Amino acid sequence: MPRQPRLDSPGLLHHVIFRGIERCNIVKDDSDRLNFVSRLDRLSGECNIAVYAWALLDNHVHLLVRSSDYGLPRFMRRLLTGHAITFNLRYKRHGHLFQNRYKSIVCDEECYFLELVRYIHLNPIRAGIVKTIEELKSYPWCGHAALVNKKQKSWQNRDEVLLYFGNKKKQAIEGYELFIADGLNQGERSELVGGGLHRSQQNVPGINDQPEAYDDRILGGGDFVEQILQRNEVSSGLVNPHERQQLGEEFVKRTCMEKSIALQEIQSGSRRHAVSKARNLMATELMREYGWSSTAVARYLGVSTSAICKILARAKLLK
């Protein structure tokens, strides 16, 4: 069966997994690990890819990332090719380093964002690399340490994760740590790496006669699958970032007219209730429907990127 094309458009959340060919090691020592993490640091910034969770193991990697105008495939090509070339040169080896294509699963973040953060950050414990949650706090090759403030990394988007657990930093970290600890006994969760949702929601005759939409490239319910497939059809005709920019600006101006609010007031940082409410709507739609990055939204609406993260976090919690 031929491979399906990748699903990607700016703003989509992806669980990315890639392995060494024939499960061989893709890192052998801390120098290799540091090289990989440094490349991830540099490229995530250059490509405007938000990284929320990550775990680097000896023979495979998990990432939870949000795509951008640059595109996930271009980002991953640079990440994997660069690492493979450096690794092969160092160990005087030839040929492929990674097994087949990397797997990228588009995820319904309202249902799975936190579950994936937890699943990815518990990987070193499931693999037996570290034994306890306490050891995980200081493990340098996983994003958990940055979230609990032990080994912060400027390129890891910790704020959007912690906002799920509270607005105050200490309270949020404590809530996150409790959430992680609650997942210790969950074991392997096949539904989070593709296909499991379909198996768990197969039709039962006489109970549900209408099959849900399903695509093994997508983690989410039938409505979400349909939404992503429709969005992919639309975005395939909007490959020009300038066009997305123009359509987004038209949406903002149209919303201003409907709400009888001047664009200048939206962009002034005004906290008037009607203005804040309209700005929240605009920020959410610009990212979800028009594929703008959080930085671009913040710049256009006249607020900080952290304010946009808070708007998005509240939107997810309220739905």
Secondary structure by P-SEA (a helix, b strand, c coil): ccccccccccccccbbbbbccccccccccaaaaaaaaaaaaaaaaaacccccbbbbcccccccccccccccaaaaaaaaaaaaaaaaaaaaccccccccccbbbbbccccccaaaaaaaaaaccccccccccaaaaaaccccccccccccccccccccccccccccccaaaaaaaaaaaaaaacccccccccccaaaaaacccccccccccccccccccccaaaaaaaaaaaaaaaaaccaaaaaaaaaaaaaaaaaaacccccccccccccaaaaaaaaaaaaaaaacccccaaaaaaaacccaaaaaaaaaaaaaac
